[in-house]
């Protein structure tokens, strides 16, 4: 490819609304242009990256036995009504009507459509297992699209859906996809982790997220440096406390804490460690009547150590809270505790509540909590002596660095990541409501067991940039760079020797199967180098009259601090060697 035949449009400044590095650099490098909130045009340079991501995904999906199809972006509402997601999906689901006033959606995902395909086409156990996938545009009407293509409203994803006869074979299909994903992300050349993820209401352990490691990532990843253990924050669980509860050594004392409503403020005032305090979190569960009206409410008090944070996913697994909960209203809190939030605790309640203590709180002694009176806290609180043992004890908190790893092989650390892929065992969540059944050997209908597997095609380049950039611009891994090599001839428009050498090397690299760009625009060296450093092409060859007179060309990787001189006749072999390294 020659630059004069391509479209290159770089900017010196990023748009004012660009919040993260990838948004700024993709815009400045001329890869995307904003059309509307969360909607972008992929310019030629950006589209080349997308196509390379798609090619790797297709190769590995086909290698894993998946079969590609293409499902529509616009889907009739009745399929979504069958599964109940027409109502449950909420405002993120873009609903539209056609000229006949029939309801449609602009798809955010395609479980319903692919399940309809399966129930029509896969009628016998002999046709299973089967895995269909597509790479398609999606739309989710995000309330606040941000971070450029990282959280846009329109985006491209690869979705795959497996169909099996029973749970055992479905788990086998899941493992095939989990390994295919590892091959895909290995080929992208990114640093990533496959982490155990929460399976939500479906339950089970078969759910993994693929996270590209980046300091700017939204997700917290918990891992053990000394083992293979890794999980997202919602799923991660440390071992239960090893210590037993100590004996009471302090008297229960109502202590003035004027204006100090947080555990941190109280600990600072009393000059005690934060981990001797206990925070009170008040939740509520509603009992609904036949018409969906609230006929009763149960208030809950969750107790978590002052230096820990509540994990809502774990809380949602506590019996009684596992059918949904909400945070209690101020009125409900005052009714049950007699005071406003900030001074709440389990002693001296106005009305009974159900108390659940985190495992760490259950082994504490001489702890501090709110006294249910403004400007006062209790110190020297002890289970059994000052209040009954908790009704329930559970893992309620987020992991913190230094917690012991569940596999017993060390302590846990935390890093940030960007989710770009997810493999998930669905079971019969969609096949049962849509009556997607096959006939087994005895002719009896059985629901198909399903799995789903997604990769964010347009999100992945942004994640790659968040991980690979410097003050000059993007640094692409070879596999997904818009061009792998750029030839930068200095004075090509003035020197026949430079032009001839540049075109010869370009043609040789092209013949060797290298994705090469020859910058024949006649730009000044500084401007030309700045453009390609911003765009992030990983390998650069500079050709100049001076170098040719010395029989030398200059090679520089995007990460190299300085150029390497290479004999002109050896540059082709040198570059090929670097590409294979």
C-alpha positions in Angstrom: 0.0 0.0 0.0 1.2 3.5 -0.8 0.2 6.5 1.4 -0.8 8.5 -1.7 -3.5 5.8 -2.5 -4.7 5.5 1.1 -6.5 8.0 3.4 -4.4 9.4 6.3 -5.9 12.1 8.5 -4.1 12.9 11.8 -4.9 15.6 14.4 -2.5 17.4 16.7 -5.2 17.8 19.4 -7.8 15.4 20.8 -11.5 16.4 21.1 -12.5 18.0 24.4 -14.9 15.1 25.2 -12.2 12.4 25.0 -11.9 11.0 28.5 -9.5 8.1 28.0 -6.3 7.5 26.2 -7.8 5.2 23.5 -10.5 7.7 22.6 -7.9 10.5 22.3 -5.5 8.5 20.3 -8.0 6.8 18.0 -9.4 10.2 17.1 -6.0 11.9 16.6 -4.8 9.0 14.5 -7.7 9.3 12.2 -9.2 5.9 13.1 -12.7 7.0 14.2 -14.9 10.0 13.8 -17.8 10.7 16.1 -21.2 10.9 14.4 -23.4 11.2 17.5 -23.4 10.2 21.2 -21.8 6.7 21.3 -21.9 6.4 17.5 -18.7 6.4 15.4 -17.6 6.1 11.8 -14.6 3.7 11.4 -12.2 5.5 9.1 -10.0 3.4 6.8 -7.1 3.2 9.2 -9.3 2.0 12.1 -11.2 -0.4 9.8 -8.0 -2.2 9.0 -7.5 -2.9 12.6 -11.1 -4.2 13.0 -10.7 -6.5 10.0 -7.5 -8.0 11.4 -9.2 -8.6 14.7 -12.1 -10.3 12.8 -9.8 -12.4 10.7 -8.1 -13.9 13.8 -11.4 -14.5 15.5 -12.8 -16.2 12.4 -9.8 -18.5 11.9 -9.9 -19.7 15.5 -13.6 -20.1 15.6 -13.6 -22.1 12.4 -10.7 -24.2 13.8 -12.8 -24.9 16.9 -15.6 -26.3 14.8 -18.0 -23.3 15.0 -20.0 -22.5 11.9 -20.6 -18.9 10.8 -23.9 -17.4 9.9 -25.3 -13.8 10.0 -28.3 -12.9 12.1 -30.2 -9.7 11.5 -29.7 -6.4 13.4 -33.4 -5.7 13.4 -35.5 -8.4 15.0 -39.2 -8.9 15.5 -40.4 -8.3 19.1 -42.2 -11.6 19.5 -39.0 -13.6 19.9 -38.0 -11.3 22.8 -41.5 -11.5 24.2 -41.2 -15.3 24.4 -38.2 -15.1 26.7 -39.6 -12.1 28.7 -36.6 -9.9 27.8 -38.9 -7.5 25.9 -40.0 -6.2 29.3 -36.9 -7.1 31.4 -34.2 -5.5 29.2 -35.2 -2.0 30.1 -34.4 1.2 28.3 -31.1 -0.1 26.9 -33.2 -2.1 24.4 -33.9 0.0 21.4 -37.5 -0.6 20.4 -38.9 0.6 17.1 -42.1 0.2 15.0 -42.3 -0.4 11.3 -44.9 1.2 9.0 -47.4 -1.4 10.0 -47.0 -0.5 13.7 -45.4 -3.9 14.4 -42.8 -3.9 17.2 -39.1 -4.6 16.5 -35.9 -4.2 18.3 -32.4 -3.2 17.2 -30.4 -6.2 18.6 -28.1 -5.9 21.5 -27.5 -9.7 21.3 -29.0 -12.6 19.5 -29.9 -15.4 21.9 -33.5 -15.4 20.8 -32.8 -15.5 17.1 -30.2 -18.2 17.3 -32.5 -20.3 19.5 -35.2 -19.9 16.9 -32.8 -21.2 14.3 -31.9 -24.2 16.5 -35.5 -25.1 17.3 -36.4 -25.2 13.6 -33.2 -26.9 12.3 -31.8 -29.1 15.1 -34.5 -31.7 15.6 -32.5 -34.8 16.4 -29.7 -35.8 18.9 -27.7 -36.8 15.8 -27.4 -33.1 14.8 -25.8 -32.2 18.1 -23.5 -30.7 19.3 -23.6 -27.6 17.1 -22.0 -24.1 17.5 -23.2 -21.1 15.4 -21.4 -17.8 15.4 -21.6 -14.4 13.7 -19.8 -11.1 13.7 -22.5 -8.4 13.7 -23.3 -4.9 14.6 -25.2 -4.4 17.9 -26.9 -1.5 19.6 -27.4 -0.8 23.3 -29.0 2.5 24.2 -26.5 3.4 26.9 -27.7 6.1 29.3 -24.3 7.7 29.2 -22.0 6.4 26.4 -18.4 7.3 27.1 -14.8 6.4 26.7 -15.1 6.5 22.9 -15.6 3.0 21.4 -15.0 1.4 24.8 -18.6 2.1 25.8 -20.4 3.1 22.7 -24.0 2.5 21.8 -23.3 1.0 18.4 -20.6 -1.7 18.3 -19.5 -4.9 16.6 -19.3 -8.2 18.5 -18.6 -11.8 17.7 -21.3 -14.0 19.3 -21.2 -17.8 19.3 -23.9 -20.1 20.7 -23.5 -23.8 21.4 -26.3 -26.4 21.5 -25.9 -29.7 23.2 -28.0 -32.6 24.3 -27.1 -32.5 28.0 -25.2 -30.6 30.6 -22.1 -32.9 30.3 -21.7 -32.3 26.6 -22.5 -28.6 27.0 -19.6 -28.3 29.4 -17.4 -30.0 26.8 -18.5 -27.4 24.3 -17.7 -24.7 26.8 -14.2 -26.0 27.3 -13.6 -26.1 23.5 -14.6 -22.4 23.4 -12.6 -21.5 26.5 -9.4 -22.9 24.8 -10.3 -21.2 21.5 -10.5 -17.9 23.3 -7.1 -18.4 24.8 -5.7 -19.0 21.3 -7.4 -15.9 20.0 -6.1 -13.6 22.7 -2.6 -15.2 22.5 -2.6 -14.3 18.8 -3.7 -10.7 19.5 -0.4 -10.2 21.3 -2.0 -8.6 24.4 -1.4 -9.2 28.1 -4.6 -10.6 29.4 -6.1 -12.8 32.1 -8.9 -15.3 31.8 -10.7 -14.8 35.1 -13.5 -16.7 36.8 -16.7 -14.7 36.6 -20.1 -14.8 38.4 -22.7 -16.8 36.7 -25.6 -14.8 38.0 -29.0 -16.3 38.4 -28.1 -19.4 36.3 -25.6 -20.5 38.8 -22.7 -22.9 38.3 -19.0 -22.2 37.8 -18.8 -22.1 34.0 -18.2 -18.4 33.3 -15.0 -16.7 32.4 -14.2 -13.2 31.4 -11.2 -12.3 29.3 -9.6 -9.1 30.6 -6.9 -7.1 28.8 -4.7 -5.7 31.6 -4.6 -1.9 31.7 -4.2 0.6 34.4 -7.3 2.5 33.1 -9.5 -0.6 33.2 -12.9 -0.3 34.8 -12.8 -3.9 36.2 -10.8 -5.0 39.2 -9.2 -8.4 38.7 -8.1 -10.5 41.7 -5.3 -12.9 41.1 -2.6 -14.9 42.9 0.9 -14.2 41.6 2.1 -17.6 42.8 -0.6 -19.7 41.1 -3.1 -19.7 38.2 -6.0 -18.4 40.4 -7.8 -15.4 38.9 -11.3 -14.0 39.2 -13.2 -10.8 38.8 -14.0 -8.8 42.0 -17.6 -10.1 42.0 -16.6 -13.7 42.0 -13.3 -13.6 44.0 -13.5 -15.3 47.4 -10.8 -15.4 50.0 -10.4 -18.2 52.5 -12.5 -17.9 55.7 -10.7 -16.3 58.7 -8.3 -18.7 60.3 -8.4 -17.0 63.7 -11.0 -17.7 66.3 -12.9 -15.0 68.1 -10.9 -13.4 71.0 -12.3 -13.0 74.5 -13.9 -9.7 75.5 -11.4 -7.4 77.2 -13.3 -4.1 77.1 -16.6 -2.9 78.6 -19.4 -1.9 76.3 -19.2 2.0 76.3 -21.4 4.5 74.6 -18.8 7.0 73.3 -19.4 10.5 72.0 -18.4 10.9 68.3 -19.8 14.3 67.4 -20.1 14.8 63.6 -18.2 11.6 62.9 -20.5 9.4 60.8 -18.1 7.2 58.8 -15.9 4.4 60.1 -12.8 6.2 58.9 -13.7 9.4 60.8 -14.6 7.4 64.0 -11.3 5.5 63.9 -9.3 8.7 63.4 -11.2 10.4 66.3 -10.7 7.4 68.7 -7.1 6.8 67.4 -7.9 3.1 66.7 -7.2 0.9 63.6 -10.0 1.1 61.0 -10.3 -2.7 61.1 -11.7 -2.5 64.7 -14.8 -0.7 63.4 -17.9 -2.2 61.8 -20.1 -0.5 59.2 -23.8 -1.1 59.1 -25.5 -1.5 55.7 -29.3 -1.6 55.7 -31.2 -3.5 52.9 -34.8 -4.3 52.4 -36.7 -7.1 50.6 -40.3 -6.7 49.5 -43.0 -9.3 49.4 -45.3 -8.8 46.4 -48.9 -9.6 46.1 -50.7 -11.3 43.1 -50.9 -8.0 41.3 -47.3 -7.1 41.9 -48.1 -4.7 44.8 -45.9 -4.6 47.9 -47.7 -6.4 50.7 -44.8 -6.7 53.2 -41.2 -5.5 53.7 -38.3 -7.1 55.6 -35.4 -4.9 56.7 -31.9 -6.4 56.9 -28.8 -5.2 58.7 -25.5 -6.3 57.1 -22.3 -5.9 59.2 -19.0 -5.5 57.3 -15.6 -4.5 58.8 -14.9 -0.8 58.5 -12.0 -1.3 56.1 -14.0 -3.6 53.8 -16.6 -2.9 51.1 -19.8 -4.8 50.5 -20.0 -7.1 47.4 -23.5 -6.9 46.0 -23.1 -10.1 44.0 -22.2 -12.1 47.1 -25.0 -10.4 49.1 -27.4 -11.5 46.4 -26.6 -15.2 47.2 -27.5 -14.9 50.9 -30.7 -16.9 51.6 -33.6 -14.4 51.8 -31.7 -11.9 49.7 -31.3 -14.2 46.7 -34.6 -13.1 45.1 -33.6 -9.5 44.9 -33.0 -6.7 47.4 -32.8 -2.9 47.6 -31.2 -0.4 49.9 -33.6 0.7 52.6 -35.2 4.1 52.4 -34.3 6.8 55.0 -37.9 6.4 56.4 -37.4 2.7 56.9 -34.0 3.2 58.5 -35.4 5.8 61.0 -38.4 3.5 61.7 -36.2 0.5 62.6 -33.1 2.2 64.1 -34.4 5.5 65.4 -31.7 7.6 63.8 -30.4 8.6 60.4 -27.6 6.7 58.6 -24.1 7.2 59.9 -24.7 6.1 63.5 -26.4 2.8 62.9 -25.6 -0.5 64.7 -27.2 -3.8 65.9 -27.7 -2.8 69.5 -30.8 -1.0 70.7 -33.0 -1.3 67.7 -36.5 0.3 67.6 -37.9 -2.6 65.5 -36.4 -6.1 64.8 -34.3 -6.6 61.7 -32.6 -9.7 60.2 -28.8 -9.4 60.9 -26.1 -11.0 58.7 -22.5 -10.6 59.6 -19.6 -10.9 57.3 -17.2 -13.8 58.2 -14.5 -11.4 59.4 -17.0 -9.5 61.6 -18.2 -12.8 63.1 -14.8 -13.4 64.7 -14.2 -9.9 65.9 -14.2 -8.9 69.6 -14.1 -5.4 71.3 -15.4 -3.8 68.1 -17.0 -0.4 67.4 -20.3 0.3 65.8 -23.0 3.0 65.7 -25.1 3.4 68.9 -28.4 4.2 67.0 -28.1 7.8 68.3 -26.7 10.7 66.4 -23.1 11.6 67.4 -22.6 8.4 69.4 -20.9 5.0 68.8 -20.5 1.9 71.0 -17.0 0.8 71.7 -16.1 -2.6 73.3 -18.9 -4.5 71.5 -18.8 -8.3 71.8 -21.0 -11.0 70.4 -22.9 -13.1 72.9 -22.3 -10.6 75.8 -23.7 -7.4 74.3 -25.9 -8.8 71.5 -27.0 -12.2 70.2 -24.9 -14.2 67.8 -25.7 -13.1 64.2 -28.6 -14.8 62.5 -26.4 -15.7 59.6 -22.7 -15.4 58.7 -21.6 -15.1 55.1 -18.9 -13.8 52.7 -20.2 -10.3 52.0 -17.2 -8.3 51.1 -14.9 -7.5 48.3 -11.4 -9.0 48.3 -8.5 -6.7 49.4 -4.9 -7.2 48.5 -3.1 -9.5 50.9 -6.1 -11.8 51.5 -5.2 -15.5 51.2 -5.8 -17.1 47.9 -8.6 -19.7 47.8 -6.2 -22.3 46.3 -3.9 -21.9 49.3 -0.9 -21.0 47.2 -0.2 -17.5 48.4 -1.9 -14.1 48.9 -4.1 -12.2 46.5 -3.2 -9.1 44.4 -5.5 -6.8 42.4 -5.0 -5.2 39.0 -7.2 -3.4 36.6 -8.6 -4.9 33.4 -10.9 -4.2 30.4 -13.4 -7.0 29.6 -13.1 -7.9 25.9 -14.5 -11.4 25.9 -16.8 -13.7 27.9 -17.6 -17.4 27.8 -20.7 -18.5 29.6 -22.8 -21.7 30.1 -26.4 -20.8 29.7 -28.1 -24.1 30.4 -31.8 -24.0 29.3 -32.4 -20.4 30.0 -33.5 -19.7 26.4 -34.3 -23.2 25.1 -37.0 -23.9 27.6 -39.1 -20.7 27.2 -38.7 -20.9 23.4 -39.4 -24.7 23.3 -36.1 -25.5 21.6 -36.1 -29.2 21.9 -34.5 -32.2 20.1 -35.6 -35.8 20.0 -33.4 -38.2 21.9 -32.7 -41.9 21.0 -36.1 -42.9 22.4 -37.9 -40.2 20.5 -38.5 -38.1 23.6 -38.2 -34.3 23.3 -35.4 -32.8 25.5 -34.5 -29.1 25.9 -31.1 -28.2 24.4 -28.3 -27.1 26.7 -26.8 -23.8 25.5 -23.6 -21.8 25.9 -22.8 -18.3 24.7 -19.4 -16.8 23.9 -18.8 -13.2 23.0 -15.8 -11.0 21.9 -16.0 -7.2 21.6 -14.6 -6.7 18.2 -14.6 -2.9 18.2 -13.8 -2.7 21.9 -10.7 -4.8 21.6 -8.6 -2.2 19.7 -9.4 0.4 22.3 -8.3 -2.0 25.0 -5.1 -2.7 23.1 -4.4 1.0 23.0 -5.0 1.5 26.7 -2.4 -1.2 27.3 0.1 -0.2 24.5 0.8 3.5 24.1 3.3 6.2 25.1 3.5 10.0 24.9 3.9 9.9 21.1 0.9 7.7 20.4 -0.3 4.1 19.9 2.0 1.0 19.9 0.2 -1.8 18.1 1.0 -5.5 18.5 2.0 -6.8 15.1 -1.1 -9.0 14.7 -3.7 -6.2 14.8 -1.7 -3.1 13.6 -3.3 -1.3 10.6 0.1 -1.8 8.8 2.9 -4.0 10.2 5.8 -2.1 8.5 6.0 1.5 7.3 8.8 2.6 4.9 9.6 6.3 5.4 11.8 7.6 2.5 13.4 11.0 3.1 13.3 13.2 0.1 11.7 10.6 -2.1 10.3 13.3 -4.4 13.9 14.7 -5.0 16.0 11.6 -5.1 15.7 8.9 -7.7 17.9 6.6 -5.7 15.7 6.9 -2.5 12.6 6.4 -4.6 14.0 3.3 -6.2 15.2 1.8 -3.0 11.9 2.5 -1.2 9.8 1.0 -4.0 12.0 -2.1 -4.2 11.8 -2.8 -0.5 8.1 -2.2 -0.6 7.6 -4.7 -3.4 9.9 -7.2 -1.7 8.0 -7.0 1.6 4.7 -7.2 -0.2 5.8 -10.3 -2.1 6.9 -11.8 1.2 3.3 -11.4 2.6 4.1 -8.4 4.8 1.5 -5.8 5.3 3.6 -2.8 4.4 2.9 0.9 3.8 5.2 3.2 1.7 4.8 6.8 2.7 5.2 8.5 -0.6 3.5 11.8 0.4 6.7 13.8 0.4 6.2 15.0 4.0 9.0 16.4 6.0 10.8 13.8 8.1 9.6 15.1 11.4 5.9 15.3 10.3 6.1 11.9 8.6 7.7 10.2 11.7 5.2 11.9 14.0 2.2 10.6 12.0 3.4 7.0 12.1 4.3 7.1 15.7 0.9 8.4 16.5 -0.8 5.8 14.3 1.4 3.2 16.0 2.8 1.1 13.1 5.2 -1.2 15.0 8.1 -1.5 12.5 9.6 1.5 10.6 12.3 1.6 7.9 13.9 4.9 7.0 15.6 5.4 3.7 17.7 8.4 2.9 20.4 9.6 0.4 22.9 9.7 3.1 22.2 6.2 4.3 22.3 4.8 0.8 25.7 6.4 0.2 26.9 4.4 3.3 25.0 1.3 2.1 22.8 1.5 5.2 19.1 1.7 6.0 17.6 2.4 9.4 15.2 0.1 11.2 13.4 1.1 14.4 10.6 -0.7 16.3 8.0 1.5 17.8 9.2 0.7 21.3 12.9 1.1 20.5 14.7 4.2 21.9 17.0 4.5 18.8 17.3 3.2 15.3 19.4 0.3 14.1 21.5 0.6 11.0 21.2 -2.4 8.7 23.0 -3.0 5.4 20.6 -2.1 2.5 20.8 -5.6 1.0 20.0 -7.3 4.3 16.9 -5.2 5.3 14.3 -7.6 3.9 15.7 -10.5 5.9 16.2 -8.3 9.0 12.6 -7.2 9.0 11.3 -10.7 8.4 13.4 -11.9 11.3 11.9 -9.2 13.5 8.4 -10.1 12.5 9.0 -13.7 13.5 10.5 -12.8 16.8 
